[in-house]
Amino acid sequence: MKNDFKVIANLIDKNKRVLEVGCSDGTLMKFLKDNKNINIRGLEISKNKVQKCIEKGLTVIEGNAEKDLKQFPNNSFDYVVLSQTLQAFLEPELVINEILRVGKKAIVTIPNFGYWKVRLHLLFKGTMPITKTLPNEWHNTPNLHMCTIKDFVYFAKSRNFKIFKSLALNNQNISLIKDSNLGIKNFFSDLGIFLIEK
Amino acid sequence: MNTEMNIKTLIIKKPLKLDCGKTINNYPIAYETYGSLNEKKDNAILIFHALTGDQFVTGLNPVTKKDGWWSYAVGPNKAIDTKKYFVICSNVIGGCMGSFGPSHKDPNTQKIFGINFPIITINDMVNAQNNLLDHFGINKLFSVVGGSMGGMQVLQFVSNFPNKTKTAIPIACTSNHSAQNIALNELGRQAILADNNWYQGNYTSKNTNPNKGLAVARMAAHITYLSKKGLQEKFGRKLQEREDLKFSFDADFQIESYLRYQGSIFVDRFDANSYLYITRAMDYFDLPRKFNGNLSNAFKETKAKFFVISFTSDWLYPTQENKDIVIALNSIGADVGFAEIESDKGHDSFLLDVPDFLSAMKNFLDKSYSEN
């Protein structure tokens, strides 16, 4: 199990209703369902991955988050999870608004473009950074809107949604992000995990 | 067709008030079963057939001597595994494979009903079939499954009997017939009515059949079950057993010959009046109508787990119409999954060997059953 999945699971209480947007092959959904008795749904755009979810016995809806989230009523889920997907949307702001409407809370994880390895890669190699969380090349990456942990924190402030908990992940290390250590966490973490609410 | 020997029939004594206002009783429902009902009686799946289907889902159809219409999907170890599940399928009322229909005799007059048979709706079909559950002593089905008109019956069944099934799989269907659907059905009906041998529906008493009209209806409908791409790849402009065009109205092209053949074999197994009645039932299908136009309200009472399936190349019941069902279910927080299966086989995809479809259905059923 990927470390960030465990962190996400720890942010969610038992017996809740959860929607995972961009649920991929359902690994996280399965983990949440089995370990937290969670009533979980997934929304996934890839036909191949939808099949993988069905193989796991998961409830998945094939669809496009930027169009298909509007069918869910306000606050119809306790949590909406968006795991390393925000940067792949054409309009991330719209998706953030939608998941905060559909979910009472949302959990968003982002691959941190401010991570020191990313910075050094661009600085010294002069080519687009490739890391564990950013495995693709510039021409085949699904990522359209990369951001840093700092960017996301500023974004929350400017758009008036609350960040309840921010966690930084660097390999096995999980740490809290605060205003006082934002610069450091933005440099040393390859993933940011945010629990947010409108 | 003298078919009675191979057909299991249940006589329903309980009166059924039809949507048209008439009441029927002591009417036959012809059915078939596959696999066996377990002790807990929790492994039963009710399959609903489409427009021209019947109760013979799989194996050899004893009447037509051909494979059952859903042999790809139903059978031992198949998507609907008859080693595991008890499968029930019955001929819809209005049909022509043994269930109460226009080719039956009116008990009052002892004459064949013809178009004096009452107009049937999808709601009536489902209410009639519900009697099968009582017959087998089943309180709750494990699943209701069907494609096309069968999918409409799935939706209607869950709406009418919200606690009688654990899961539901509506495939390649819609919650109400579109203008295009009605138009295409009307085309088929008019072809039958225009046949001089139809005799206002009394062709049996004249010892004839409106075969030409029924064949044209089938040919037109058959085109709607395929996709443009599928047709082009299979037939293109290929000529039928000839080197060059004949400059006549013969079947020069393979597609013409194919359609003529499809029309000709259809009339051997299907009754023209039943075709009128069943297409009418489909056209009248409008599930949201009873719920002030809000489809969600049709499913408010159910806890059933849905899996809606559509196909990319199906233009008869396109993905969007299937998605509307998903949207209605999501808006009331129902448990619903949805997959659009890639296939260039058109609406017919659900009847054919489309591996992603069959495996998705199998996985959904088997995983849901193991969670019991």
Boltz contact constraints between the chains, C-beta under 6 A:
constraints:
  - contact:
      token1: [A, 47]
      token2: [B, 342]
      max_distance: 6.0
  - contact:
      token1: [A, 50]
      token2: [B, 339]
      max_distance: 6.0
  - contact:
      token1: [A, 54]
      token2: [B, 360]
      max_distance: 6.0
  - contact:
      token1: [A, 54]
      token2: [B, 363]
      max_distance: 6.0
  - contact:
      token1: [A, 54]
      token2: [B, 364]
      max_distance: 6.0
  - contact:
      token1: [A, 55]
      token2: [B, 363]
      max_distance: 6.0
  - contact:
      token1: [A, 57]
      token2: [B, 367]
      max_distance: 6.0
  - contact:
      token1: [A, 59]
      token2: [B, 335]
      max_distance: 6.0
  - contact:
      token1: [A, 59]
      token2: [B, 337]
      max_distance: 6.0
  - contact:
      token1: [A, 60]
      token2: [B, 337]
      max_distance: 6.0
  - contact:
      token1: [A, 61]
      token2: [B, 338]
      max_distance: 6.0
  - contact:
      token1: [A, 62]
      token2: [B, 338]
      max_distance: 6.0
  - contact:
      token1: [A, 62]
      token2: [B, 339]
      max_distance: 6.0
  - contact:
      token1: [A, 62]
      token2: [B, 340]
      max_distance: 6.0
  - contact:
      token1: [A, 71]
      token2: [B, 327]
      max_distance: 6.0
  - contact:
      token1: [A, 71]
      token2: [B, 330]
      max_distance: 6.0
  - contact:
      token1: [A, 72]
      token2: [B, 330]
      max_distance: 6.0
  - contact:
      token1: [A, 73]
      token2: [B, 331]
      max_distance: 6.0
  - contact:
      token1: [A, 76]
      token2: [B, 333]
      max_distance: 6.0
